[in-house]
């Protein structure tokens, strides 16, 4: 296990142990360190790295990034889309095109950006080192925890124990901390499979949209965004499928299968799939909402607390919000269990609502048949052309939220 600047074995008062070195865990570490905690991050991977692709950071998430002090470092990696568009995947017919770059700050108080997940995670790692030094312990697989007087200890590789007055499980959808707290989760296959890939914009011959575009069709839809300053195209698709439940962000997919799935769709999508070097796929699983995020001095954060389907692009953003609120509810010297209770009370209603909306939105653009499509697209077309603010208004409760308030 790689050691930080201080030994994790020493019993230090006012220590917070964060299990997981992803976006949520690193953000929580920065937030708690800024609130006066001695933080230690325990990560099972041999190095802090992320194999994911592009993510969207809505204005509520940007406020969190500003509070954590990483926006300036990420400026070159951001891409700010001019608009969000909805198009037919086959005909290319535009249902609506909503201004975003000129609207986001005016309406919701901050920008709407897209960024590579790896760039965001690296910026958080660098910021944590600036705040407190080297406190990340890699190659350390947590196998469980035990409550003790004044806190809890996590077991690393089944032997070594690291004590913290506060322990935060930010270890993702397969959380060891959550599974001990609530038992092994009962994930359910939603009948949808996601595909994703990246391609350099310079490799494409078709005109590249300057906005985020959702392409809809029968039983499937695709999303194209731009990241790394616009130099890389991020492609994500969700298709209905039966009988496949293997979960994992980096499971290999076959390019020929993806091309067949989108045969006859807009040539821009075909060119992305043809020229990408690799494509991944994974099953979308839903999990029951948790009765509590807390076991005494042990709490949950991010996907470990509220795993979300990708239908609203809020997974990473909600982890950022969690981290900011956690630091507010647990200033140094506060009573840990009471602070965790305040944190859960503030966060759970909001994340539950977003979880529910994400589940409802899954497959929203998959309707088959003229009447079903007309029932959905007709009102959207009218609103998009005559009253775009009506569509923007649907996002006010999400994008306008300020985790610092």
BELNOR-V286374 format. One record per run of one state. SS is the DSSP state (@ for helix, = for strand, . for the rest). FROM is the first residue (numbers start at 1). LEN is the number of residues. If there is no record, write none. Layout:
ss=SS from=FROM len=LEN
ss=SS from=FROM len=LEN
//
This chain:
ss=. from=1 len=14
ss== from=15 len=5
ss=. from=20 len=3
ss=@ from=23 len=12
ss=. from=35 len=3
ss== from=38 len=5
ss=. from=43 len=11
ss== from=54 len=4
ss=. from=58 len=1
ss=@ from=59 len=10
ss=. from=69 len=2
ss=@ from=71 len=4
ss=. from=75 len=4
ss== from=79 len=1
ss=. from=80 len=3
ss== from=83 len=6
ss=. from=89 len=5
ss== from=94 len=6
ss=. from=100 len=4
ss=@ from=104 len=5
ss=. from=109 len=4
ss== from=113 len=4
ss=@ from=117 len=16
ss=. from=133 len=3
ss== from=136 len=2
ss=. from=138 len=4
ss== from=142 len=7
ss=. from=149 len=2
ss== from=151 len=6
ss=. from=157 len=3
ss== from=160 len=5
ss=. from=165 len=1
ss== from=166 len=4
ss=. from=170 len=6
ss=@ from=176 len=7
ss=. from=183 len=5
ss== from=188 len=13
ss=@ from=201 len=3
ss=. from=204 len=8
ss== from=212 len=6
ss=. from=218 len=2
ss== from=220 len=8
ss=@ from=228 len=3
ss=. from=231 len=1
ss== from=232 len=9
ss=. from=241 len=10
ss== from=251 len=2
ss=. from=253 len=2
ss=@ from=255 len=7
ss=. from=262 len=5
ss=@ from=267 len=9
ss=. from=276 len=3
ss== from=279 len=8
ss=. from=287 len=7
ss== from=294 len=2
ss=. from=296 len=2
ss== from=298 len=3
ss=. from=301 len=2
ss=@ from=303 len=4
ss=. from=307 len=3
ss=@ from=310 len=3
ss=. from=313 len=2
ss=@ from=315 len=15
ss=. from=330 len=6
ss=@ from=336 len=26
ss=. from=362 len=8
ss=@ from=370 len=17
ss=. from=387 len=1
ss=@ from=388 len=6
ss=. from=394 len=2
ss=@ from=396 len=4
ss=. from=400 len=6
//
